[in-house]
Amino acid sequence: MPSFSQRKQDSELLLKGAVCALIGVIILLAPYIARSPDVREMMTQGHVVGWFALVLGCAFLARYGLIRWRGRR
C-alpha cells in the first residue's frame, strides 16, 4: 500500500496534469471565442504555448495513469 506522501505526490501530479491541459485548451480555443480583434490576434500568436501546455498536461496525466495502472497490478 502506498504511503501518504506517495499518494499526495500522485494527486499533485493529477492536478498539475489537469490544470496544464485545461490551460492549453483555453489558450488554443481563445481566438475562436474572443470578441475583440486585438485579443483574438494576441491569442492566435500564443498557439505554440497552448500546444506546449496541452502536451505537457497530457504527459502528466499519462504518467499518473501509468502509476495507477502499475499500482493495481
RABELDA-V815312 format. One record per residue. N is the residue number from 1. SS is DSSP state (@ for helix, = for strand, . for the rest). OMEGA is omega in whole degrees, -180 to 180 (999 if undefined). D_CENTER is the distance of its C-alpha to the mean C-alpha in Angstrom with 2 decimals. Layout:
n=N ss=SS omega=OMEGA d_center=D_CENTER
n=N ss=SS omega=OMEGA d_center=D_CENTER
//
This chain:
n=1 ss=. omega=-178 d_center=27.57
n=2 ss=. omega=180 d_center=24.71
n=3 ss=. omega=-179 d_center=25.50
n=4 ss=@ omega=-179 d_center=24.08
n=5 ss=@ omega=178 d_center=22.34
n=6 ss=@ omega=177 d_center=20.71
n=7 ss=@ omega=178 d_center=19.48
n=8 ss=@ omega=177 d_center=18.17
n=9 ss=@ omega=179 d_center=16.27
n=10 ss=@ omega=180 d_center=14.83
n=11 ss=@ omega=176 d_center=13.81
n=12 ss=@ omega=177 d_center=12.25
n=13 ss=@ omega=177 d_center=10.22
n=14 ss=@ omega=180 d_center=9.14
n=15 ss=@ omega=178 d_center=8.49
n=16 ss=@ omega=-180 d_center=6.55
n=17 ss=@ omega=-180 d_center=4.22
n=18 ss=@ omega=-179 d_center=4.51
n=19 ss=@ omega=179 d_center=4.73
n=20 ss=@ omega=179 d_center=2.57
n=21 ss=@ omega=179 d_center=2.11
n=22 ss=@ omega=177 d_center=5.21
n=23 ss=@ omega=179 d_center=6.35
n=24 ss=@ omega=179 d_center=6.38
n=25 ss=@ omega=-180 d_center=8.19
n=26 ss=@ omega=-180 d_center=10.30
n=27 ss=@ omega=-179 d_center=11.34
n=28 ss=@ omega=-179 d_center=12.27
n=29 ss=@ omega=-176 d_center=14.15
n=30 ss=@ omega=-180 d_center=15.77
n=31 ss=@ omega=-179 d_center=18.70
n=32 ss=@ omega=-177 d_center=19.76
n=33 ss=@ omega=-175 d_center=19.79
n=34 ss=. omega=-180 d_center=21.20
n=35 ss=. omega=-178 d_center=24.96
n=36 ss=. omega=178 d_center=25.99
n=37 ss=@ omega=179 d_center=26.64
n=38 ss=@ omega=178 d_center=25.82
n=39 ss=@ omega=179 d_center=22.35
n=40 ss=@ omega=180 d_center=21.85
n=41 ss=@ omega=180 d_center=23.05
n=42 ss=@ omega=-178 d_center=20.95
n=43 ss=@ omega=177 d_center=17.67
n=44 ss=@ omega=-180 d_center=18.93
n=45 ss=@ omega=-179 d_center=19.41
n=46 ss=. omega=-176 d_center=15.80
n=47 ss=@ omega=178 d_center=14.59
n=48 ss=@ omega=178 d_center=14.14
n=49 ss=@ omega=179 d_center=11.76
n=50 ss=@ omega=179 d_center=9.74
n=51 ss=@ omega=178 d_center=9.90
n=52 ss=@ omega=-180 d_center=9.15
n=53 ss=@ omega=180 d_center=5.86
n=54 ss=@ omega=180 d_center=5.11
n=55 ss=@ omega=178 d_center=7.10
n=56 ss=@ omega=178 d_center=6.02
n=57 ss=@ omega=178 d_center=2.78
n=58 ss=@ omega=177 d_center=5.74
n=59 ss=@ omega=177 d_center=8.08
n=60 ss=@ omega=-180 d_center=7.31
n=61 ss=@ omega=177 d_center=7.65
n=62 ss=@ omega=178 d_center=10.60
n=63 ss=@ omega=177 d_center=12.04
n=64 ss=@ omega=179 d_center=12.07
n=65 ss=@ omega=178 d_center=13.72
n=66 ss=@ omega=177 d_center=16.09
n=67 ss=@ omega=-180 d_center=17.13
n=68 ss=@ omega=-178 d_center=17.84
n=69 ss=@ omega=178 d_center=19.68
n=70 ss=@ omega=180 d_center=21.77
n=71 ss=@ omega=-179 d_center=22.55
n=72 ss=@ omega=-178 d_center=24.08
n=73 ss=. omega=999 d_center=26.33
//
